[in-house]
């Protein structure tokens, strides 16, 4: 192996370190060019602001508007047809680089933190359940207001989130991203998908210790999302910004197996709220959110409820509406949700989340018990193996918006059904492989592992069935 002297983040030499590969050099490039990255970030903020605000000032697009001829249509396509689904894909491929390098909310909250009050983060804000609650709330609210179709609810949800990020940044921390660390509605989802990324910033404890023994005093690193660098063992919380690359000669961008973090790191600390987000959020609530508008069950429930109300002489829920910021209300577009519609919409999405989540949770419990006596950490570890399937389902649901918008403008998208089937099958197999590898950490008895695998596969059935109904049966 070629040996050379590599300067640390402050320019001091750390001897005996191996010649970095191409990934390590990319990480070093990020560390060196932080000023360029800041310029790019503010460019993204500018584009984000234009696409978020200007469409609200324009008339709603009519049926003759196309993506390339109408800014409102273009903005909706960028936000919901490109940004959201493909940021998820990017996170699964390269970690949370969107968070660290491009996210406008991250840039704004860190800027506000650098010029704000610098208060200590209150304890209530560090509650680990906030990302899950925020994800569920914004998902439901987005469906109630048709956020994917209209610019005003997009401004309300995304703009409201950005304003909250700026406020939190102004109040708490100093040059930190408190909002991103504890409150971002997408932060929990990104943290899950980053676990399967084949790239991460690796920390070498031996090199770190050697640097300390040599009494080296490297310059400080501002880790904006507050990751404890010395003990960082995975990419879940890391924003991949590159600021720490080369620190003490012990941190570098490196490849890894996409299975490594879930199998060997995720089980070290039980995180119940991640299990809730995976099982009831991504595999339940998101499924119901994409399903309801196409579900014959929703239509049947609405007809039944309307009939019962009419028979009882209670007609106001069938006619009463709410402002656009509470329920979809665009009479000029013949798109209005009554109070009955809104109530049933929420009920349907929550019911799917609870039913699918409960069935998945039950079979996960069976899978865990097949391995021996009840072990909460092992249970939550097995739930982590569902991340590939959960991610694939959410991506396919979001990409259906992409496909729908392209097709509405006459742009054909071939082999959609086949691609969806292949992606779901591959994700299901990947999750099964992860569960098999996890069981090997807890028992050497093959019979127990096989039984646990069968139960785990049954845990994936509710979500797979739901996606099959949406994409194939309905």
C-alpha positions as CSV (number, residue, x, y, z in Angstrom):
1,X,0.0,0.0,0.0
2,X,1.3,3.4,-0.9
3,X,1.9,5.7,2.1
4,X,2.0,9.4,2.1
5,X,1.5,12.3,4.5
6,X,-2.1,13.7,4.3
7,X,-2.9,17.1,5.9
8,X,-5.8,17.2,8.2
9,X,-8.6,19.7,8.1
10,X,-6.3,22.4,9.5
11,X,-3.4,21.6,7.2
12,X,-1.3,19.7,9.8
13,X,0.2,16.5,8.6
14,X,-1.0,13.1,9.8
15,X,1.7,10.5,8.9
16,X,1.1,6.9,8.0
17,X,-2.3,7.3,6.5
18,X,-3.0,5.4,3.3
19,X,-3.3,7.1,-0.1
20,X,-6.9,8.1,-0.4
21,X,-9.0,6.6,-3.2
22,X,-11.2,8.5,-5.5
23,X,-14.1,8.7,-3.0
24,X,-11.8,10.1,-0.3
25,X,-10.5,12.7,-2.8
26,X,-14.1,13.7,-3.5
27,X,-14.7,14.1,0.2
28,X,-11.6,16.3,0.5
29,X,-12.8,18.4,-2.5
30,X,-16.0,19.1,-0.6
31,X,-14.1,20.1,2.5
32,X,-11.8,22.5,0.5
33,X,-14.6,24.1,-1.6
34,X,-17.1,24.9,1.1
35,X,-17.4,28.5,-0.2
36,X,-18.4,27.3,-3.6
37,X,-20.9,25.0,-2.0
38,X,-22.4,28.0,-0.1
39,X,-22.8,29.8,-3.4
40,X,-24.6,26.8,-4.9
41,X,-26.8,26.5,-1.9
42,X,-28.0,30.1,-2.1
43,X,-28.6,29.6,-5.8
44,X,-30.9,26.7,-4.9
45,X,-32.6,28.9,-2.3
46,X,-33.3,31.5,-5.0
47,X,-34.8,29.0,-7.5
48,X,-36.8,27.5,-4.6
49,X,-38.2,30.9,-3.7
50,X,-39.2,31.7,-7.3
51,X,-40.9,28.3,-7.8
52,X,-42.7,28.5,-4.5
53,X,-43.9,32.1,-4.6
54,X,-44.4,33.2,-8.2
55,X,-47.0,30.5,-9.1
56,X,-49.3,31.7,-6.3
57,X,-49.4,35.1,-8.0
58,X,-50.4,33.7,-11.3
59,X,-53.9,32.4,-12.4
60,X,-54.4,28.7,-12.0
61,X,-53.4,26.9,-15.1
62,X,-56.2,25.8,-17.4
63,X,-56.5,22.5,-19.4
64,X,-54.4,23.9,-22.2
65,X,-51.3,24.6,-19.9
66,X,-48.2,22.4,-20.3
67,X,-45.2,21.9,-18.2
68,X,-43.1,23.9,-20.6
69,X,-45.5,26.7,-21.1
70,X,-46.9,27.4,-17.6
71,X,-44.7,28.2,-14.6
72,X,-47.3,26.9,-12.1
73,X,-47.4,23.5,-13.8
74,X,-43.7,23.5,-14.1
75,X,-43.2,24.3,-10.4
76,X,-45.6,21.5,-9.3
77,X,-43.7,19.1,-11.5
78,X,-40.4,20.2,-10.1
79,X,-41.5,19.9,-6.5
80,X,-43.6,16.7,-6.6
81,X,-42.6,15.0,-9.9
82,X,-38.8,15.4,-9.6
83,X,-37.6,16.9,-6.3
84,X,-39.3,14.7,-3.7
85,X,-39.1,11.2,-5.4
86,X,-35.6,11.6,-6.8
87,X,-34.2,13.2,-3.6
88,X,-35.3,10.0,-1.9
89,X,-33.4,8.0,-4.6
90,X,-30.4,10.2,-4.2
91,X,-30.4,9.7,-0.5
92,X,-30.4,5.9,-0.9
93,X,-27.5,6.2,-3.4
94,X,-25.2,8.9,-1.8
95,X,-26.5,9.5,1.6
96,X,-27.9,12.8,2.8
97,X,-26.0,15.0,0.4
98,X,-29.2,16.8,-0.5
99,X,-29.4,17.8,3.1
100,X,-25.8,18.9,3.4
101,X,-25.2,20.4,0.0
102,X,-28.4,21.6,-1.6
103,X,-31.4,21.8,0.8
104,X,-32.8,25.4,0.9
105,X,-34.2,24.9,4.4
106,X,-30.9,23.7,5.7
107,X,-29.1,26.7,4.3
108,X,-31.7,29.1,5.6
109,X,-31.8,27.6,9.1
110,X,-28.0,27.6,9.4
111,X,-27.8,31.2,8.2
112,X,-30.4,32.3,10.7
113,X,-28.6,30.4,13.4
114,X,-25.4,32.3,12.6
115,X,-27.1,35.6,13.1
116,X,-29.6,34.7,15.8
117,X,-30.0,34.5,19.5
118,X,-27.9,31.4,20.0
119,X,-30.1,29.9,22.7
120,X,-29.5,26.4,24.0
121,X,-31.8,23.8,22.4
122,X,-34.7,23.1,24.7
123,X,-35.2,19.5,25.9
124,X,-38.7,19.2,24.5
125,X,-37.3,19.8,21.0
126,X,-35.0,16.8,21.2
127,X,-37.8,14.3,21.5
128,X,-37.1,11.6,18.9
129,X,-40.8,11.4,17.8
130,X,-41.0,14.8,16.2
131,X,-39.9,13.7,12.7
132,X,-42.5,10.9,12.7
133,X,-45.2,13.2,13.9
134,X,-44.2,15.9,11.4
135,X,-44.2,13.4,8.5
136,X,-47.6,12.1,9.4
137,X,-49.1,15.5,9.9
138,X,-47.8,17.0,6.6
139,X,-48.8,13.9,4.7
140,X,-52.4,14.0,5.9
141,X,-52.6,17.8,5.5
142,X,-51.2,17.6,2.0
143,X,-53.9,15.2,1.0
144,X,-56.6,17.3,2.5
145,X,-55.5,20.4,0.6
146,X,-54.4,18.7,-2.7
147,X,-50.8,19.8,-2.3
148,X,-49.7,17.9,-5.4
149,X,-52.1,19.8,-7.6
150,X,-52.2,23.4,-6.5
151,X,-49.6,26.1,-5.7
152,X,-51.2,27.7,-2.7
153,X,-51.1,24.6,-0.5
154,X,-47.6,24.0,-1.7
155,X,-46.6,27.4,-0.5
156,X,-48.4,26.9,2.7
157,X,-46.7,23.5,3.5
158,X,-43.3,24.0,2.1
159,X,-43.1,27.7,2.8
160,X,-44.5,27.2,6.4
161,X,-41.8,24.6,6.9
162,X,-39.1,26.9,5.7
163,X,-40.4,29.7,7.9
164,X,-40.3,27.4,10.9
165,X,-36.8,26.3,10.0
166,X,-35.7,30.0,9.9
167,X,-37.3,30.8,13.2
168,X,-35.8,27.7,14.9
169,X,-32.4,28.7,13.5
170,X,-32.7,32.2,14.7
171,X,-33.6,31.2,18.2
172,X,-31.4,28.2,18.8
173,X,-27.8,27.1,18.3
174,X,-24.9,29.0,16.7
175,X,-24.2,28.2,13.0
176,X,-26.2,24.9,13.6
177,X,-29.1,23.1,11.9
178,X,-31.3,22.4,14.9
179,X,-34.3,22.2,12.7
180,X,-32.8,19.6,10.5
181,X,-31.5,17.5,13.4
182,X,-34.8,17.3,15.4
183,X,-37.8,18.7,13.6
184,X,-37.7,18.5,9.8
185,X,-40.7,16.5,8.4
186,X,-38.5,14.8,5.9
187,X,-35.5,14.3,8.2
188,X,-36.7,11.0,9.6
189,X,-37.3,9.6,6.2
190,X,-33.9,10.7,4.9
191,X,-32.2,9.2,8.0
192,X,-33.8,5.8,7.2
193,X,-32.9,5.9,3.5
194,X,-29.3,7.0,4.1
195,X,-28.7,3.7,6.0
196,X,-28.7,1.8,2.7
197,X,-26.4,4.3,0.9
198,X,-23.2,2.7,-0.4
199,X,-21.3,5.9,0.5
200,X,-20.6,7.4,3.9
201,X,-18.0,9.3,5.8
202,X,-16.1,6.6,7.6
203,X,-14.5,7.3,11.0
204,X,-11.3,5.3,11.8
205,X,-11.1,5.1,15.6
206,X,-7.4,3.9,15.5
207,X,-6.3,6.9,13.4
208,X,-8.3,9.3,15.6
209,X,-6.7,7.9,18.7
210,X,-3.2,8.1,17.1
211,X,-3.9,11.7,16.3
212,X,-4.8,12.4,20.0
213,X,-1.7,10.5,21.3
214,X,0.4,12.7,19.0
215,X,-1.2,15.7,20.7
216,X,-2.3,17.1,17.4
217,X,-4.6,20.1,17.6
218,X,-6.6,20.3,14.4
219,X,-8.9,23.2,13.7
220,X,-12.5,23.0,14.7
221,X,-15.1,21.4,12.5
222,X,-18.6,22.9,12.5
223,X,-20.9,19.9,12.1
224,X,-24.1,21.8,11.6
225,X,-26.4,18.8,12.2
226,X,-24.7,18.1,15.6
227,X,-23.3,14.6,14.8
228,X,-20.8,13.4,17.3
229,X,-18.0,12.8,14.8
230,X,-15.7,10.6,17.0
231,X,-18.4,8.0,17.6
232,X,-20.2,8.3,14.2
233,X,-20.6,4.7,12.9
234,X,-23.3,5.2,10.2
235,X,-24.7,7.7,7.7
236,X,-28.1,8.1,9.2
237,X,-27.5,11.5,10.8
238,X,-24.6,12.7,8.6
239,X,-25.5,15.4,6.1
240,X,-22.5,14.4,3.8
241,X,-21.4,18.1,3.6
242,X,-17.7,17.1,3.6
243,X,-16.7,19.7,6.3
244,X,-15.1,16.9,8.4
245,X,-13.3,15.2,5.6
246,X,-9.7,14.6,6.7
247,X,-10.3,15.6,10.3
248,X,-7.5,14.1,12.4
249,X,-6.7,12.0,9.4
250,X,-9.5,9.7,10.5
251,X,-12.6,10.7,8.6
252,X,-12.9,10.1,4.9
253,X,-15.6,9.4,2.3
254,X,-15.6,5.7,1.6
255,X,-17.6,2.9,0.0
256,X,-19.4,0.3,2.0
257,X,-21.9,-2.5,1.5
258,X,-25.5,-1.1,1.3
259,X,-26.4,-3.7,3.9
260,X,-23.7,-2.8,6.4
261,X,-25.4,-0.2,8.5
262,X,-28.7,-1.9,8.8
263,X,-27.1,-5.2,9.7
264,X,-24.2,-4.2,11.9
265,X,-24.9,-0.7,13.2
266,X,-28.7,-0.2,13.4
267,X,-29.1,-2.9,16.0
268,X,-26.7,-1.3,18.5
269,X,-29.3,1.2,19.8
270,X,-33.1,0.5,19.7
271,X,-35.0,3.4,18.1
272,X,-38.8,2.7,18.6
273,X,-39.8,5.9,16.7
274,X,-37.9,4.7,13.6
275,X,-40.0,1.5,13.8
276,X,-43.2,3.5,14.0
277,X,-42.1,5.6,11.0
278,X,-41.2,2.6,8.9
279,X,-44.2,0.4,9.8
280,X,-47.0,2.9,10.3
281,X,-45.6,5.8,8.3
282,X,-43.9,4.7,5.1
283,X,-45.7,1.3,4.9
284,X,-49.1,2.5,6.2
285,X,-49.9,6.2,6.1
286,X,-48.1,6.8,2.8
287,X,-49.9,3.8,1.2
288,X,-53.3,5.2,2.3
289,X,-52.4,8.6,1.1
290,X,-51.6,7.4,-2.4
291,X,-54.5,4.9,-2.4
292,X,-57.6,6.8,-1.4
293,X,-58.4,8.7,-4.6
294,X,-58.3,5.5,-6.6
295,X,-59.8,3.2,-4.0
296,X,-63.3,1.7,-4.8
297,X,-63.5,1.1,-1.0
298,X,-63.4,4.9,-0.5
299,X,-66.1,5.4,-3.0
300,X,-68.3,2.8,-1.5
301,X,-67.8,4.2,2.0
302,X,-68.7,7.7,0.7
303,X,-71.8,6.4,-0.9
304,X,-72.9,4.5,2.2
305,X,-72.3,7.5,4.5
306,X,-74.1,9.8,2.1
307,X,-77.1,7.5,1.9
308,X,-77.3,7.1,5.7
309,X,-77.0,10.9,6.3
310,X,-79.7,11.6,3.6
311,X,-82.0,9.1,5.2
312,X,-81.5,10.8,8.6
313,X,-82.2,14.2,7.0
314,X,-78.7,15.4,7.8
315,X,-77.6,17.0,4.5
316,X,-75.1,19.7,5.6
317,X,-72.0,17.5,5.6
318,X,-72.7,16.7,1.9
319,X,-72.7,20.3,0.9
320,X,-70.6,22.2,3.5
321,X,-67.1,23.1,2.4
322,X,-64.1,24.7,4.0
323,X,-61.5,27.2,2.9
324,X,-58.8,26.0,0.5
325,X,-56.2,25.9,3.4
326,X,-58.4,23.4,5.3
327,X,-59.9,21.3,2.5
328,X,-59.5,21.4,-1.3
329,X,-61.9,24.1,-2.5
330,X,-61.5,25.1,-6.2
331,X,-65.0,25.4,-7.6
332,X,-63.7,26.9,-10.9
333,X,-61.8,23.7,-11.4
334,X,-64.8,21.5,-10.3
335,X,-62.5,20.3,-7.5
336,X,-64.1,20.7,-4.1
337,X,-64.0,18.4,-1.0
338,X,-67.0,18.6,1.3
339,X,-66.8,18.0,5.0
340,X,-67.9,14.4,4.4
341,X,-65.2,14.0,1.8
342,X,-62.5,15.4,4.1
343,X,-63.7,13.3,7.1
344,X,-63.7,10.1,5.0
345,X,-60.4,10.9,3.4
346,X,-58.7,11.2,6.8
347,X,-60.5,8.2,8.1
348,X,-59.4,6.1,5.1
349,X,-55.8,7.1,5.3
350,X,-55.6,6.5,9.1
351,X,-57.4,3.2,8.8
352,X,-55.0,1.9,6.2
353,X,-52.1,3.1,8.3
354,X,-53.4,1.4,11.4
355,X,-54.5,-1.8,9.7
356,X,-51.5,-2.3,7.5
357,X,-49.1,-1.2,10.3
358,X,-50.7,-3.5,12.9
359,X,-50.5,-6.5,10.6
360,X,-46.9,-5.8,9.8
361,X,-46.1,-5.2,13.4
362,X,-47.7,-8.5,14.5
363,X,-45.7,-10.6,12.0
364,X,-42.5,-8.7,13.0
365,X,-43.3,-9.8,16.6
366,X,-43.7,-13.4,15.5
367,X,-40.5,-13.2,13.5
368,X,-38.6,-11.9,16.6
369,X,-40.1,-14.5,18.9
370,X,-38.9,-17.2,16.5
371,X,-35.4,-16.3,17.4
372,X,-35.9,-16.8,21.2
373,X,-37.1,-14.9,24.2
374,X,-38.5,-11.4,23.7
375,X,-35.8,-8.9,23.0
376,X,-37.0,-5.3,22.2
377,X,-33.6,-4.3,20.6
378,X,-33.8,-7.4,18.3
379,X,-37.4,-6.5,17.4
380,X,-36.5,-3.0,16.3
381,X,-33.4,-4.3,14.5
382,X,-35.6,-6.6,12.4
383,X,-37.9,-3.6,11.6
384,X,-34.9,-1.9,10.0
385,X,-34.8,-4.6,7.4
386,X,-38.0,-3.3,6.0
387,X,-36.4,0.0,4.9
388,X,-35.8,-1.1,1.2
389,X,-39.4,-2.1,0.7
390,X,-40.7,0.9,2.5
391,X,-38.5,3.2,0.4
392,X,-39.4,1.5,-2.9
393,X,-43.1,1.8,-2.1
394,X,-42.9,5.5,-1.3
395,X,-40.8,6.1,-4.4
396,X,-43.3,4.3,-6.7
397,X,-46.2,6.2,-5.1
398,X,-44.5,9.6,-5.7
399,X,-43.2,8.6,-9.2
400,X,-46.8,7.9,-10.1
401,X,-47.3,11.7,-9.8
402,X,-44.3,12.2,-12.2
403,X,-45.8,9.7,-14.7
404,X,-49.3,11.2,-14.4
405,X,-48.1,14.7,-15.2
406,X,-45.9,13.6,-18.1
407,X,-48.8,11.6,-19.6
408,X,-51.2,14.5,-19.2
409,X,-48.9,16.5,-21.4
410,X,-48.7,13.8,-24.0
411,X,-45.3,12.4,-23.1
412,X,-45.5,8.6,-23.1
413,X,-43.8,6.6,-20.3
414,X,-43.4,3.0,-21.4
415,X,-43.1,-0.2,-19.3
416,X,-44.5,1.4,-16.2
417,X,-46.3,-1.6,-14.8
418,X,-43.3,-3.9,-15.5
419,X,-40.9,-1.5,-13.9
420,X,-43.0,-1.2,-10.8
421,X,-43.3,-5.0,-10.4
422,X,-39.6,-5.4,-10.8
423,X,-38.7,-2.7,-8.3
424,X,-41.2,-4.0,-5.7
425,X,-39.9,-7.6,-6.2
426,X,-36.2,-6.5,-5.8
427,X,-37.0,-4.4,-2.8
428,X,-38.9,-7.3,-1.2
429,X,-36.0,-9.7,-1.9
430,X,-33.5,-7.1,-0.5
431,X,-35.5,-6.7,2.7
432,X,-35.7,-10.5,3.1
433,X,-31.9,-10.8,2.7
434,X,-31.3,-8.1,5.3
435,X,-33.6,-10.0,7.7
436,X,-31.7,-13.2,7.1
437,X,-28.4,-11.5,7.8
438,X,-29.8,-9.9,11.0
439,X,-31.1,-13.3,12.3
440,X,-27.5,-14.7,12.0
441,X,-26.4,-12.2,14.7
442,X,-28.9,-13.6,17.2
443,X,-28.9,-17.3,16.7
444,X,-27.0,-20.1,14.9
445,X,-29.9,-22.4,14.8
446,X,-31.0,-22.5,11.1
447,X,-34.5,-23.7,11.9
448,X,-35.2,-20.7,14.0
449,X,-33.8,-18.4,11.3
450,X,-35.9,-20.0,8.6
451,X,-39.1,-19.6,10.7
452,X,-38.2,-16.0,11.4
453,X,-37.6,-15.4,7.7
454,X,-41.0,-16.8,6.8
455,X,-42.7,-14.6,9.4
456,X,-40.8,-11.6,8.2
457,X,-41.9,-12.2,4.6
458,X,-45.5,-12.3,5.9
459,X,-44.8,-8.9,7.5
460,X,-44.1,-7.5,4.1
461,X,-47.4,-8.8,2.6
462,X,-49.7,-6.0,3.7
463,X,-47.7,-3.3,2.0
464,X,-47.1,-5.3,-1.1
465,X,-50.8,-6.1,-1.3
466,X,-51.7,-2.5,-0.9
467,X,-49.3,-1.4,-3.7
468,X,-50.6,-4.3,-5.9
469,X,-54.2,-3.1,-5.5
470,X,-53.2,0.5,-6.3
471,X,-51.0,-0.2,-9.4
472,X,-52.6,-3.4,-10.8
473,X,-56.0,-4.2,-9.5
474,X,-57.7,-0.8,-9.4
